[in-house]
Amino acid sequence: MVAQLSTEHPGPGLDPVAVAELEIQLQRKLRGRVHDLRVLPRGRGLALQGYAYTYYAKQLAQHALMSVTSCPLLSNEISVI
């Protein structure tokens, strides 16, 4: 199931249930590659936060988000540790 998020106003009015659903979908796709994964509404798009052991995992998270929503990714703040 693809989360249907409005690209017109995904900021403060974004449904917290939709954000939680996105996080669950991403965690399933990433299979533990990103820890403490969070999707945060930012202005007119989304930001990713969490921790990964490789830059590849960070990139996978970005592409996974783009595959499940049409909301723009404004920043990938996943830290590589």
C-alpha positions as CSV (number, residue, x, y, z in Angstrom):
1,M,0.0,0.0,0.0
2,V,1.3,3.4,-1.0
3,A,0.7,6.3,1.5
4,Q,-1.3,9.0,-0.2
5,L,0.1,12.3,1.1
6,S,-0.9,15.6,-0.3
7,T,2.1,17.5,-1.9
8,E,0.2,20.8,-1.5
9,H,0.3,21.1,2.3
10,P,2.5,18.3,3.8
11,G,3.7,20.6,6.5
12,P,2.3,21.0,10.1
13,G,-1.1,19.7,9.0
14,L,0.3,16.4,7.8
15,D,-1.6,13.5,9.3
16,P,0.6,11.8,12.0
17,V,-1.0,8.4,11.1
18,A,0.2,8.8,7.5
19,V,3.7,9.7,8.7
20,A,3.7,6.6,11.0
21,E,2.6,4.4,8.1
22,L,5.4,5.8,6.0
23,E,7.9,4.9,8.7
24,I,6.6,1.4,8.9
25,Q,6.8,0.9,5.1
26,L,10.4,2.2,5.1
27,Q,11.5,0.0,7.9
28,R,10.1,-3.0,6.1
29,K,11.9,-2.0,2.9
30,L,15.2,-1.3,4.6
31,R,15.2,-4.4,6.7
32,G,17.1,-3.0,9.7
33,R,19.7,-1.0,7.7
34,V,18.7,2.3,9.3
35,H,18.2,2.6,13.0
36,D,15.9,5.0,14.8
37,L,14.3,5.9,11.4
38,R,12.0,8.9,11.5
39,V,10.1,10.7,8.8
40,L,9.5,14.4,9.7
41,P,7.2,16.9,7.9
42,R,9.2,19.9,6.9
43,G,7.6,22.8,5.1
44,R,6.3,21.4,1.8
45,G,8.1,18.1,2.0
46,L,9.7,15.5,4.2
47,A,13.0,14.9,6.0
48,L,14.6,11.6,7.0
49,Q,16.5,11.1,10.3
50,G,18.2,8.1,11.8
51,Y,21.5,6.2,11.9
52,A,23.1,3.9,9.3
53,Y,26.4,2.1,9.2
54,T,26.9,2.8,5.5
55,Y,26.3,5.6,2.9
56,Y,24.6,2.9,0.8
57,A,22.0,2.3,3.5
58,K,21.4,6.1,3.7
59,Q,20.9,6.2,0.0
60,L,18.6,3.2,0.1
61,A,16.4,5.0,2.6
62,Q,16.1,8.0,0.4
63,H,15.1,5.9,-2.6
64,A,12.7,3.8,-0.5
65,L,10.9,7.0,0.6
66,M,10.6,8.2,-3.0
67,S,9.1,4.9,-4.0
68,V,6.3,5.1,-1.4
69,T,5.2,8.7,-1.6
70,S,5.1,11.6,-4.0
71,C,6.0,14.2,-1.3
72,P,9.4,15.7,-2.0
73,L,12.3,14.7,0.1
74,L,13.8,18.0,1.4
75,S,16.6,16.5,3.4
76,N,18.3,13.2,4.2
77,E,19.6,13.8,7.7
78,I,20.5,10.1,8.3
79,S,23.8,10.0,10.1
80,V,26.4,7.5,9.0
81,I,28.2,6.1,12.0
